[in-house]
Amino acid sequence: MESLLEQQRRYHEERERIMDALVQERLMTRSQHKETINSEHRQKVMLERYDQCTNYLREIYEDKDGERKKEVQALSGPNEFAEFYSRLKGIKDFHRRHPGEISVPMSIEFEEMKKMRENPNDDQTMVAFSDEEGYGKYLDLHACYDKYINIKGIDRVDYITFIQRFDKFADIPKDKKNADYKSYLSTLTDYLYSFITRTKPLLDLDGELAEVLADLDGRFERGECPGWGREQHGAMAHTGAHLDLSAFSTSEELASLGLDRLKSGLMALGLKCGGTLQERADRLFMTKGKDVSELPAHLFAKSKPGAAKGGKADNAKQKETAGSEAQIVRMAELIGDVRSDTIENVERKQARTEGERQESDGEMSEDEEEEENDDDIPYNPKNLPLGWDGKPIPYWLYKLHGLNISYSCEICGNQTYKGPKAFQRHFAEWRHAH
């Protein structure tokens, strides 16, 4: 077992080697997109390893159990030579009990990292991407698109329009943001988070999203969030009523809706619904831009004592949905270039014919097909001629053309020809004529 001082020395050496490798990695110029992503993932691994070594060193230097202090005293005391020979004996005993134990120096590991850095392999894959994503070049939002167009009441759009407007949440009516909409937001958030962590591993995405949520608290209460204005998440919105008070500037305009419509709006809020037309209009207009909890108590009907509590619960749910939307908007800003490239890629694919798509797919896997063709030797025990597809022709066709019969010509130097057609054809060739 290593002593604490040896562990301390090893962690310091590892930190220095990691720092040197990290500097060399950053100084390397990357010409390809795949190499850039792989390089950033290697840097992330080294940074995490550096932090881990730092934490181990901190624990050793804190010396909460006092073992390091005892070890230093043992080495610097009056019996330092006895301690030295005791440790040497322990090392010899260990190697005597484990004669085949091989110690790999730390320098070997970092030499391998250097070779990988200077000679990148095209087949090296540090992180998984789908075929549509092209190793982080494009977005693959098909699953999110399917969920979006299946939300009840949402206008259907094509895939390109969805990519262009998936973060325009203010255009979606608030009454359409139901359970299916929240499930769609969850799927979209998970995908964008996964894509950014795979393409930008050095970005502190958790910190970016935490700042968005911290900024959301005040903006939501002030009604500054897109699609969640004060007039849109007031008392009427909390209870799910479909009467939009933002379209009315005075209670007289609201009175034009009639007694029955005003009564249904007041009942949905748990407010008193009696009185004349103007009294109902005045009472309902007081709720414009206000939370249920802000309304005077004398406006509520006696049978609805818990209306304010329900309004607060709905307000919390709406704030949670607004937080998810704000996070998606922030992540969409981080991948603006990839989003534009995705739109161009989809438009280019849609403009191609079926033959061009197949040809493009063939070019993408050209190297793999060449390797497969090199290793794929057709089974041909009877040594039959190969057809146009590179496979042996059927045996019945082989006999039909008489290819199983050999003809030799003495004039041509005993040249052998397979089948009567080849033998007849050779009389017109230069070999037989001369």
Secondary structure as UniProt FT lines:
FT   HELIX           4..27
FT   HELIX           33..62
FT   TURN            64..65
FT   HELIX           67..76
FT   TURN            78..79
FT   HELIX           80..97
FT   TURN            99..100
FT   HELIX           106..118
FT   TURN            122..123
FT   TURN            131..137
FT   HELIX           142..149
FT   TURN            152..153
FT   HELIX           159..165
FT   TURN            166..167
FT   HELIX           169..171
FT   HELIX           174..176
FT   HELIX           179..199
FT   TURN            201..202
FT   HELIX           205..222
FT   TURN            226..227
FT   TURN            230..232
FT   HELIX           235..238
FT   TURN            239..240
FT   HELIX           245..247
FT   HELIX           251..255
FT   TURN            256..257
FT   HELIX           259..269
FT   HELIX           277..285
FT   TURN            286..289
FT   HELIX           292..294
FT   HELIX           297..299
FT   TURN            302..303
FT   TURN            305..306
FT   HELIX           307..334
FT   HELIX           336..351
FT   HELIX           354..364
FT   HELIX           366..375
FT   TURN            381..382
FT   TURN            388..389
FT   HELIX           395..400
FT   TURN            401..404
FT   STRAND          406..409
FT   TURN            410..413
FT   STRAND          415..418
FT   HELIX           420..425
FT   HELIX           426..428
FT   HELIX           430..433
//
